[in-house]
């Protein structure tokens, strides 16, 4: 059982910036990947033609649509736990764009984007393929989200936030990279804490220079998994990686899948025990961890306590299909841990 302490007093707990993606979630067999020439277990950016080919290859009747995107899932988690979030993103003036904006509204997330201001084009979509081993493979067409730029930021909302949260996927877009760097500058000028998620091993592997540009001297809080930590630090073991990460982040959380997580609170390393579950779908586990952890540290909990909240929340999201919990499930996580 964990107890609250004093909490931060900002209008927003987290200001997120990331891709606005509508997820099309489906289940596939192991041979689906080889048959359709798909790299399993990672996120791959594709063009619209390629994504249309994939949509024809999957069973749409057994698929479901939901709001998504890495940072989008994180700010939704924040809101469901009881935090207040703001999200800057870009969707098109189409049916999918309206679906995404309505989803933000349903989850009580503020945004500076309105349907009337949305550009012509296509809203980003992601085919999320879950295989029997619970791995998730993403093929993403960014659509107009690839044009997210500094002009889409809301400086006042950043100033009035406790944390800025940057989605690592944005480094794949030149304009997105500019937006990340500008948002970080605004945050640092106004003493807003900066946080970053690497989002996916492919972003660290293929866009290492861009990721280092965003990190700069350091970020206040970094989220990554073990594979991303090893790639970013150029090491082959976790002990070396965690020491090198101290140069990139004042605090960090490394998720370790079935082995829980490792938290660095700026002084000591904290091992977060896993909650044993049968994993069905790992899609969104890292996003959930980040959202629950950010909720914890902005609502009076220590890093160790926030890690427990995040670990339990992640265990429950991987034991079902889809990257998000329902609001009552999020409340149940807190009820099970917090006095």
N, C-alpha and C positions, 0 to 999 in steps of 0.2 A: 504493500500500500504506500502511495506517495502523496505528499501534501503540497499545496500551493504556497508560494511566497509572494512578495510584492511583484507587480507586473509593470511592464513598460506602458507609457501613456502617449501613444501616437494615434492619429486618426486611422492609419492602416498598420497592421502588423507586418504585412508583406506587400511589396509592389513587385509583381512579376512581369517579365517580358519574355515572350516566346512565340513559337509558331502556333497558329490557330488551325487545328487539324480536326476533321471529322473522321473518327475511327470506324472502319468496317471490319468487325471482328468475326473470325471464322476458325473452324477446326479443320486440320488437314492431316493426312497420313505421312509417314516418314518418306515415302518415295515421291511425294508431291514436289519436293524441292529439286531433286535431280531431274525429274521429268520436265519441270518448268524453268530449269537453269537459275535457281535461286540460291544465294548464299545463306545458309541456315544460321539462326541465332544472333543476327545483327540487324541494324537498320541500314537499308540501302535506299538512296535517293533515285527515283525513276522519273521519266517524263510521262506525259499524259497518255501517249500511245501505249507505252509498256504497261501502265496501270490498267488501262482498258483491257489489255490482254489477260492480266491477272484476274480482273473482275469476271471475265468470261470463263476462266478456269476454275474458279471456286463455286461452291453451291450457295447462291445468294439467298435461297429460301431458308437455309440454316445459318445464315449470318445475321448480325445485328449491328445497328448503327448507334454511335454515342459520341458525345463531345470528347475530344482528346487533346493530344499534344503534351509533351513532357511537363512544361511549366503550367499548362492549363490544368492537368491532373493534380499538380501540387497545390495550386491555389484553391481548387475545389476541395481538396482534403482539408486545407487550413480552415475554410469556411464551415465545413461539416463538423469539425471539432469545436467550433465556436470562435474562430479567429476572424479578422476582418482583412480582406484582400482586395487589391486593385490589379487589373490585368491590362497590359497594352499588347495588342496583336493586330492582325490584318486579315479580314475575310473579304470575299467578293459579294457583290450585290446579286446573289443568287439564292436558291432554295437552301443549299448547304450552309451558306453564310448566315441566313436567318436562323437556321437550326442552332448554329454555334452560339450566336448572340443570345438567343432565347435560353440556351443552356446556362450561360453565365448568369443571366438574370434569375433563373430558377434557383441557382446556388448562391444568390445574394452577393455576387462579386461585381464591384464597380469597374467600369471601363470608360475610356475616352472615345471609344469607337461606337458610332451609331449606324444603323442600317442605311440611312440616307447618305452617309458619307462614304460608304463602301464603294470601291472602284468596280468597274466592269471586269469580267474575267471569270475565273473558276476558283472556288474556295479549296484549300488544301485538303487532301484525303489520304488516309493511310490504311492499307490492307494489313491487318494484324493477323498473322497465321500462327495458331497454337498447335504444336505437335503433341503426340501422346506422352513424350517425356517432359511435358510442361514448359518447354522452351518456347519463347516467342520470337518470331521473325517479322520484321517490319519492312514493307516496301512503301515508300512515301513519295507522293507527288505534292510538292509544296504549293502549287498554284500561285495566287497573288501573295501568299505569305512570304515568298522569296523577295518581295519588294518592301518588306518591313524595314523602316529606316529611322534615323534620329527624329525626323519630323513627326513620327507617330508616338513619341514619348510625351508624357505629361509631367513636366518639371515640378509643378506644385504637389502633385500626388507623391512623387518620389521624396520631396522634401518632408512630407508629412507621414513618412513611413518609418518603421523601426528597421526593417531589412529590405534591401533590394535583392531580388532573386533572378539570376540570369540563367537562361537555358543554353546548354552547350551546343545544341543542334544549330543555333544561329550562326556559328562560326563558318558553316558551309556556304553562307551567302555573304558577299561583300558588303551589301547594305546592312544586313543583320549584324555583321561584325562591327560596323560603324555604330549601330544603335547600342550594342552592348557596351562599347568603350565610352560612348557619350553618357549613357545612363550611369556607368560607374563613376565618371568624372563628377556628374551632378551629385551623386550620393556622397562621394568623398568630400566635396566642397561643403556639404551640409551636415556632415558627421552622421550620415545614415550608414549603417553597417551593410557591407556587401557580401552576398553569398552567390555561389556558382555551383551548378551541377555539370559534370562532364557529359551526362546524358547517355553516351554510348561509346564503347571501345573504338568504333570506327571514327568518331569525331576526334579522339585523341591521337589515333594512329595516322590518319590522313590529313589532319588539320592541326598538327602539333604547333606550328609556328603561330597560327592564328589564336590558338588557345593560350599560348604563352603571352601573346599581346594583351589578351583580356585579363589574365591573372596579374600582369604587371609586377609591381613590387610584392604584392600579395593580395589575397582576399581575406575577409574576416572569417568566412565559413565556407568550406568546400565539401561537396558531396560527391562520392565516387564509389564504384565497386572495386574489388581487388584487382581485376584485370586492367581496369582503367588506371589505377594507381601504379601498377607495374609498368605499363606502357609510358605514362607521363614522366615517371622518374627514371626510366631506362634501367630498371633493376629486375632481378629475377626472384626476389623473395620479399615477403611483406615487411620484415624487420628493417631492411634497408629502405624500402619505399616509404615507410611511415616516418623515418628520420628525414628523408629528403623532402617530404611534403611539408615539413615545418617551414621550409624556405618559401613555399608557395601560399600557405594559408596559416593564419593565426590559430584557427581551430578547424578541425575536419572530422568527417564521419566516413568510414570505409565500410560498406556493407559486404558481408561475407556469405550471403546466401543461407544455406542450412546451418552455418556456423555462427550466425548472429551478426554482430557488427563490432567495429573498433572505433572508439571515440577519442579524440584528442581535445581536451578542454583548455588548451593553452598552457597547461602545467603538467598534467599526468595523462596516461593512457587508461582508458576505461573499457573493459571487455563487456559487451552487452550480450547476454545469453539469448539464444534463439528460443522461440516457442515452436515446439515440434508439431507439425501439421503435414498432411499429405498435399503436396503442391500439385495443383491442377493447371494453373496458368500464371506464369511469372510476369506477364505483361503489366506494367505499372507499379511493380513492387518498389523500385527505387524512387519513383515519383511520390508514392504514398509515404515512404520512409521520410523523405525530405519534408513533406507537408506536415506530418505528425510531429516531427522533430522541431520544426520551426514554430508550430503551435506551442509545443512544450516550453521552449526557451523564451518565448514572448509572453508566456502566461505564468511566470513565477516558478518554473521548474528548473532544477539543475540539469547539467548535461547528461548525467547518469539517468535521471528520471525521464528526461525527454527521450533518451535512447530506449528506455523500456516501453514508453508509449509508442514510439516509432516501430520497434521490433514487433510488438503485439499487433499493431495495425497492419503491418506488412504481412505477417503470418496469416491474417484473416483475408487479406485481398488475394493472396496466392492460392488460397484454398477454394476459390470460386473463379468463374470466368469473368473477365473484364478487369480494367485497371482501377476501378473505384469501388468504394463501399457505399452503401445506402446511408442516409443521415442517421437512422436509428442504429445502424451497425457501428458508426463512429462514436455515437454516444455510449454504446455498450462497452467499447474499448476503454473509455474514460471511467465509466462506472466500475469496471472491473479492477481499475488501478488506483483511482484517485479518491481520497476521502473527502 
